[in-house]
Amino acid sequence: MESYPVPARTLVEQMSAAALADPARAIAFQGAPGANSHRAALEYSQECAPLPCFSFEDALDAVIEGRADRAMIPIENSLHGRVADMHHLLPESGLSIVDELFLPIHHQLMAPDDSPVREVLSHVQALGQCRHYLRERGIRAISYADTAGAAALVAESREQGVAAIAPTLAAELYGLKILARDIEDSPDNMTRFVVLARHAVTPPPGTPTMTSFLFEVRNIPAALYKALGCFATNGVNMTKLESYQRGASFAATEFYADIEGMPGDAAVDRALEELGYQAKWVRILGSYAQARPRTPA
């Protein structure tokens, strides 16, 4: 609790108590009240009890320990790429991806007063999404744990010339004045969130689905080419592929992938079976309904 700035602590206590009283409605998120992940939880379920957590690991632990039914985790942004490293977070947690949400992201510049801004605090993702605005005005960017936490810290310090970049909700919660609206570098700024739970789900038949998984290729020539061929030859659309290095050897490459469809679909079953022969290992992270279509109609 002490990790949060003082203005956020009372809200964190109140929201944590509400979540504890009804864990079945609780959705854990990383950040202080007013963060975009808080917004995403409310967008996903207006009846939920949002549970603020200081780190991504804390949010996952809340689900693992039964203090929350689900966790809302951002994984990628249209302007700034990867947010949370799911290849590290999910396998150790034992949780499954059960849903996804796309949230338009608009950043507001906020401060206690109208003083000229020389420094701005926010999450590294928000700073990256507003880098052109900040560079043009010579504003120094300072990274903080999350957007709303930065707003709470600015409200606490009330230092002239120091502002925060955060959602409108954070300005309302912490009594800050919005100096400039929608300062993100692109108006179509979007973050994709995944919803995690203790148990996997099976989307209803006929529902357009996604499946997320990890795999590690063998350290041989054309290993990735052969792995991807499993999906190409079976007509399975892969919408996302990211590589990761685990450890310091740089000898083994792991991949995070999203495909359309799910186990139980004949083409997906064939593709995953073939991938099992081409890869060292394959780990399914979850199958879930598409929040927006991937294949054009």
Disulfide bonds with the S-S distance in Angstrom:
none
